[in-house]
């Protein structure tokens, strides 16, 4: 695929509308409570029975934080009471045992991610027991094929902790920095020392981590071009392997913490576009490849090479290199993807804990994909990950005539082609460098659910 990206301000303004992030298709808006634990077990068994069973990926949600970051839209619990975390872990061990019993022993776990919240809210002994429990109930890979990652608040670790985490098997780390300007940090209640935060990159590498990623956010209160440029310059000096530079989505009706942000301090829409343009220009000039959807990687990073090779895919953690895996979701609100199904755990901690403690899978809702869902998912993922759709490949996999099946969608795409977002011919759809910033807008053309269900769903804007 063409990995180049071009910022066209007029196109961005025209197509910057609310839309899904397509970490799945169908999206979570189509999950329903008719999908229960029994149906989940059946999908796991179908997956086990495959002639060549897929390897596993595990996501475990650890929702606790010591302090509240006002911008955060994650499912979290802010507390200083360690006992709440201990109780949560005990329930999580129960769920791990329940899930582990469902999967055959030959289902090797080659990918693992601890997310939050702040996973390093828990101490080394607690995380060691968590990893031991996972290892007891699942077949965790112990070789270089594993990709075990953990999200870290830089304020919660030092060199010793990073070495401990590496010793537990983690080889990738994601550092949540967001912004280094003191005034911005104060406005979002995330105060951290810049030198200490950035110093974690070198410490992580010395501890044996193969890959270090940094998360930043643009569009936060009091951010300016000058201050965010300084943040980017400082980050580029330590040269992380990956960068995720997210657009802040201000949705105070959905996320109570965001009501603490002064809307008068947020950058204007034109200023946000300038922040985005500057970020893309600075990072690509520094040698990073724009993967898509806020993600950048060095050219030799697995994300960049997987995209070139056509092996990239998306899940609920964003872009991933392990498209062959079934995803097991553990913990409150965690989402799994087994075979032709998605499932989500209960969203409230108390309800999730009650179910797990009662030795019952805490499945809340999910969806079984129809053949058409799978077809449209393949097309949308091809757009989001590879910037192109090969008609022949879709036709070979699903037994349809692409142009006949998607006649209405191709008609819609004519306007996008006229605007320079895509190029169309009889064999394929190709996203242009200008269209790569608007992948969500292009993918939305193929979303059969978007306009006929959940018309009032609140979505973030595509830019």
N, C-alpha and C positions, 0 to 999 in steps of 0.2 A: 504494500500500500504506500501511497504518498504520505510521508510523515510531516510534510511542511504545513505550516499554519499561517494564515494571513488575517490580520485584524481589519475588517471593513466596518467602520462605525455606522454607516447608513444601514447596512444589512443587519447588524446587531440590534439597532434600534427597532427595525421593522419586525424582526422575528423574536424579540425578547418578550415572550409570553409565558404564562404559567404552564408547567408541564411536568410529567413524571421524570424521575432520574433513571428509570429502567435498570435498576439492580435486579429486577425480575420482570418476566412477562408470563402470565398476567401479573399486574402489580398488586401490592398488598390491598388495594381498594377492592379487589375481587375475591379476597379470602373470605370464607364464610364459616360459621360455626357448625355447619353440617359435616365438615371434615373433622373427625374426632380421632381419639387415640387408636381405636380399632382399625380405622382406615389407614392410619399411619403405619401400623404394624404390617398390614397387608402390602403396602408399598415397599417396606423394608424387605419383606420376604421375597417379593418379586425381584428386587434388586439382588438379594443374596443368590437367587436361583439362576441369574445370568450365567451363561457358559464361561465368560471371563468377567468375574465381578469387579466392579469399579473400586479403586482405592477410596479412602475416606479423607475428608477434611472436617475438622472440628472447630466450631466457634463457641467459646464460653463467655457469657456476659457477666461481668463483675461490676455491678452498678454503683458502688460506693465511692464517695469523694469526701475529703475533709472540708473543702470550701466550695462555695457556689460560684461558678463562672456565669455571668449574666447572659452570655450569648448562646449557651449550650441548649441544644434541642434533643439531647440523648435521654434515654430512660435511666434515671439516676436517683440516688438517695444520698443526700448530704448529711453527714453525721460525724460526731467526734466520739461516738460510743462504739468501742470495738466489739462489744457483745453482739450488736446487730449484724456485723460482718461474720462473726463466728456462727451464729444461727443460720445465716444464709449459706455458708459453706457446708454445714452439716446437711442441709436440704440438697445442695448441689451434689454432694457425694451420693445421695440416694438416687438422684436423677441419672448420674453417670452410670451407676450400677444397672438401673432399669434399661437405659439405652444400650449399654455394652452387651447385655444379654440378648439383644435383638440381632446383633450383627455377627456373622460368621467370623471365625478366627483368621481366615485368610484375607479379610478386609483390612489391609494395612493402612494406618493413618500416616499420610505423607505431608499433611498440611494441618497446622494448628494455630489458632489465633485467640489470644486473651484480650478482650476489649472491654470498654466500660462507658461511663464511669472511669475510675482510675484503678487498674489492676494492682498497681503498686501501693494502693491503700493497705493491702495485706502484707504482712511481714514475710521474711524469707522462710520461716518454718511453715507458715500457712501455705505459701505457694509451693513449697517442697511436698507437702502432703497432698495438695491438689494434683500436682504432676504425678505423684506416686499412685494416686487413685485412678487417674486416667490411664496410666501405664498398666495397672492391674486389670482394668476392665476392657481396654482396647489394645490392639496390636500397634503400638507406636513405633514408627520407623526410627532406627538408631544410627543410620548412615547419612552420608551427605545428601541423599535424595530428599531428606526432610526439609520442610520450610516451616519452622516454628517461630511465631512472632508474638510480641507483646507490646501493648501501648503503654507509654510511660509519661507521667508528669515529671519533668526534669527536677522539680523541687523535692521529689520523694526518693531520689537515688543518689548514690555516690559511687566511687570506683569499686568499693567492696561489694555493693549490691549488684552492680552490673556483672561482676565476676560470678557472683552467686547465681544470677539469672542465666548466664552462659553455661554454668555448670549443670543447671536443670535441663538443658537441652535447647534453649532458645538460641536461634542464630540470626534473627532479624528483630529490629527494634524500631518503633515509631515514637518520635518525641513530639509531644504537643507543645509548641511554642506560641503560635498564633500571631504575636506581635511583640516587638522588643521596645517600643516607645513607652516610657513611664506614664505619660498622660493617658494613652490608649489603655494600658494595663489597668490603670486606676478606674477608668470609665467602665471596664467590663469585669472588675474585681478579680483579676488574675495577675498578681504582682510577682515578678520573678526577675532575678538578676541576669542580665544578658550574657555576661561572661560565663556564669555558672551553667546556664542553659546550653549555650553553644559548646561549652567544654565537654558536655556529655557525648558529643559525636566522637571525639578522639578517644575518650575513655571507653566507649562502646567498642570501637575498633580494636583497641589494645586488649580488650577482654575477650575478643574472638568472634564478635558479631560479624557476619558476612555482609550485611546490608543495614544501612541506617537511613531512615526516612524522617523528614521533618514536616509537620503540619503547620500551615499558616492560614490566616483568614484575612481577606480584604473586604472593605465595606463596614468596618467596625467604627464606633463613635470616635470622633476626634482624629481619625486617620486623615492624612494629607498625602499628596504625591511625594512630598519631600521626606516625611517621616517613614512612609512605607518603603521608599527607595533605600533609606538607611537600613531598615530591617533586612531587605533583600541583599544589600551589599554585605552586611555582616554574616548572613547565612551562607552566601556564596563563598566566603572566605574559608569555611569549614567543609564545603563541597559535599553535602550529603548525597547518597546514591539516588534517592528519590525525594521529590517534593510534592506535597499535596497542598495547593493554594486554593482554598475554598472561598466561594462567594458567600458572605454572611446573608442568610435568609431571615429577615425580621418578620416573625410570625407570632406576635405576642398573644393572639387568641388561642394558639395551640400550646405555647410554651410559657408558663407563668414567669419563669426567671427573666425572660426577655422584657417583661413589663418594667423591670428595674433600669432599663436602658433609656436614656433621654433621647427621644426621637429627633429632637432639634439638633443633636450632636452627630447624627448619622450623615455620612456623605450624601450629596445629592445624586440623582440618577446620572447626570453627565459626569460627575466626579468619579463615580463608581466605574464607568466605562473607561475613564482615563487611568484609573488604578489597574484595571484589567489589562489595558493595552500596554502600559508600562511594564507590568509583571511578565507578560508573554514575551515582549521584546527583550527584556533584561535576561530572562532565563534562557531563551533560545540563543541569544548572543553569547551566553556563557557556555554553550555547548549542550544544553539539556534538550531532550526530545519531548515534544508535546504529545503525550499519550492520548489525551482526551479527557473531558469532564474534570478539569482542575488538576490533572496529574501530569507530572514531568519526571523524566528519568534520564540518567546518563546513558549514552549510546550503547554501552556494554552491559547495562543492567538487564536482568531477566525480563522486565516488563517491555523494554524496547525491543529486545531480540524476539520475544514471543509475538509481539505485534507484527514484526517483519515476517516471521515464519507463519503467521496465521493461526497461532495457538492461544491468543489472548481471549479471555472471557470476562464477564461481569457477574458478581454476586453481591450479597448485602454488605460486604466490606469494601466494595469498589471493584477495581480491576484486579484480576488474578491470572496467574500463569498455569493453574492446574484445572483445566477445563474437564478433565476426565473424572474428577472426584464427585462422589455424593457428599453433600454437606449435612453434618449433624449439628443442630443448634441446641446448646445447653444454657440453662439459666433463664431468668425472667425475660420475657419478650423476645427471646432468641428465635431466629428464623432458620429453618432447615430446608434442604432441597434434595429429596430422595427420588431418583428416577423421574417419572413424569408427575411430580407433585411438589408443592410447597406447603410448609406447615409453620405455625407460629405458636410459641408458648404463651401462657397467660401473662398479661402485661403488668399486673400489680404484684408486688413482692409477697404480700401476705397470702393472696390466693395461690400463687405459684408454690410457696413454701408448704401450704396445707396439702396440696396435691402430691408434691414430691415426698413429703413425710408420710403420707398415707400409701406409699408404694404405688402411686398411680401416675402415669405419664401426664405431665401438665400441659397437654396440647389444648390450645384455645380455639384455633381456627386454621384453615388452609384451603387448598384448592387442588383438584386433580385436573391436569391439562387434557383438553381435547386434542385431536389431531390438528385441528386448525390453530389452536393455541400454540402447539409445538412448532408449526410452520411459521406463524407470525413471530414467535420468539426467536427462531433462527434468523429471520430477516432483520429483526430489530437488533439482535446481538451483533450481526455482521456489520450493521451501520455503526453501532456504538464502539465496537472494538477494532474494526478493520477499515472502516470508511468506504466499504464497497459491498455490493451484493452480486454474486455470480449466479445468473439465472439457471445455468445448466446444473450447478451444484444443488440448488434448491429443487429443481425438477427431478434430479436423480434420487434425492433423499425422500421426497414426498409424493412423487408420481403425479405432479400437476404441470400444466402449462403455465409458466410464470406470468406471461403477458395476459393470458385469458383470466387467470384467477385474480390478478391484481389490476384489472383494467381500470377500476375507479381510482385506485391509488396512483397509478401511473399518470392518469389525467391530472390529479392534484399536483404531482411532481413537476408537471410542465411549467407551472409558475415558479417553482423553486429553481428549475433549470434556467428559466429566463432571467432570474435574479442572480444566477451565478453560484448557487449553493451546491448543485449537483450537475453531473453530466450523464446523459442517458443514451444508450443505444440498444440494439436488439439483444445484446449478450449480457449486459451488466449495468449496474448503477454505480457511479463513482462519486464520492464526496470530494469537492474541490478544497484547496487550501482555505478559501474563505468560508466554506461550509463546515469545516472541522470544529469551529467554535459553536456551531449550532446543530450538533448531532442530535440533541433531544428534539429539536423542531422537525428535523428530517424523519426521525424514528416515529414521531407522533402520527405521521401520515398512515403508518401501518398498524396503529393501535385501534383495534376494533371495538374496544370498550370505552375509549376516552370520552366520546360525546354522547353515548347512549345510556350510561349508568353513572351514578354519583356526580351529577352535574354541579353540586355545591361543594365538592371536595376542594380543600384549600391546598394549593401546590405552590412550590417555590418557582420563581421565574427561571428560565433556562440560562440566563446570564446573571 
